[in-house]
Amino acid sequence: MYSRKTSVLLLNIVELFERFSYYGIRALIVLYVTAPDGFAMSNESAIDYVSTFTMALALVAVPFGLLSDLVLKQKNAVIIGGSFALLGSLLLLSHQAAIIGLGIIMLLIGTGLVKNNLLVLLGRLFRKEDQKRDLAFILRIIAINFGSFLGIMTIGYIGEVMGYAYGFGIAALAIFIYLALFLIIRNKLDLQEETLPFTPLADPLLLDQEQRVMPRRNSFYTILLIIFLSFLFFEISGTLSSFFRDSFNQIDRFFFNQQESSIWFVETFYFVSGIIMALALLFIWRKKSPLSSWQRFTLAFFGVLLVSLILIGSDYLTDIPLQVSIIGAGILIAGVEVAMSAVSLSYITRLSEPKYASTTIGAFFLFSYLWTEGVTYLENNFSVEVSLTHCFYLALIIGLVLVLFRKEWSTLSGGLR
C-alpha cells in the first residue's frame, strides 16, 4: 500500500496526462478539420463542433456518475474510460469522417468516465475531517493546469509542424501512459473513506477523528449551496479576468512595441501566475492551518473584492505605475481562483457520500455548464453588462453574508471545518 502522499502524487500524475491528452486533442481537432488537407471547415463550424462535444460531456456527467457508482465502481470506471479514450484517439488517425466521428464518441465516453472518478478517488484518500484534503486539490489544480497548457502547446505544435497523425499519436501515447500507471497503482491507493449509505433526505452518519459515529445534518442542500456560491465566485472572477486582460494588453504592447497584443503572452502570464500562487498556497497551508475550509471560501470572495478595488483604482491612482497595479491584480486573480477551485471541490467531496460521490461530482459539472450557458444567453439577448463596480458590491455582499452566517454553516456542514 502506498503512503497517502505517494497516492496523491500518483493520482495527480494520472490526471496531468489525462488533461494533456484531452486538451491537446481538442486543440488539434480544430486545426485538423479547418486545414485544407483536412476537412476544410470554417472556424465557426469547428468551434460549434467543439461546443457540441463540451455540451455532450456535461450532459453525460450525471448518468456516467450513476453508472460508475452503482455498476462499474470508481476504479473500474477509470480503467474502462481510459480504454475507450485510448481506442478513440487511435481512431482519429484515420482520414475517414465516419471513423473519426466514432473516435470522438469513444473519447466522449472515456473522458466522461475518467474525469469524475479521478477526482472522487483523490478525495477518498482523506478522512472527512482531514483538512489536508485541500492541499491535494491544490496539487490537482497544478497538475491539470500543466497538463492542459502543455497539451495544447505540444500536441498542437507537433500536429501542425510534423503532421496531424503525429499529434494524435502523442495524445494516444499520453492516454496509454496514464492508463498503464493507473492499472499499476489502483489496488495500492491508501483510500480512507468507507462507503456509507446514501440517504439524501435522512441524516447520514459521519466518522469523526476518534472514529466515533456522530450524526450530522443532511448535506444535500449544503452541497447545492456550495455549488451556487462557487458559480457566483467564478462569474465575478471571470468578469474581473476580462477587465484584466483588456488592461494587460496595454502592458503587452508596451513591452513588445506592437500595435496588437498577443494572446499567448497574457495566457502564459496567467498560467505562470496560477502555478506560482498554487505553490504559495501549498507552502502556507502545508502545516495545520487555523483556517477552516469555509473561512478559506470566504477569504476567496474578499480576494476578488480586493482585485476589483485594484482594477478600479488603477484609473485614479496615478502615482502607482499601471504595470504594477495590473500585474498585481492578475496574480491575485490567479491565486484566488486556484484557492476557490481547490477548496470548493475538496469540500464537496467531503460532504458527499462515497457511494454516490461520482454522481455528485457529475452534477457539479452539469450545473457548471448550464450556469455558463445561461449567463451567456442573458448577456447576448438582454444586453446584460457587469461592471467592476458591480463585481465589487456583489463580492462585498456575499463576503459579509458568509461572515455573518458562519455559525449556521457549522451546523449545516455537521461540524466539518
JOQUI-V218213 format. One record per helix or strand of 3 or more residues. SS is the DSSP state (alpha for helix, beta for strand). FROM is the first residue (numbers start at 1). TO is the last residue. If there is no record, write none. Layout:
BEGIN
ss->SS from->FROM to->TO
ss->SS from->FROM to->TO
END
This chain:
BEGIN
ss->alpha from->4 to->34
ss->alpha from->43 to->72
ss->alpha from->74 to->91
ss->alpha from->97 to->123
ss->alpha from->133 to->161
ss->alpha from->164 to->188
ss->beta from->205 to->207
ss->beta from->213 to->215
ss->alpha from->220 to->256
ss->alpha from->263 to->285
ss->alpha from->293 to->313
ss->alpha from->322 to->351
ss->alpha from->354 to->381
ss->alpha from->388 to->404
ss->alpha from->406 to->412
END
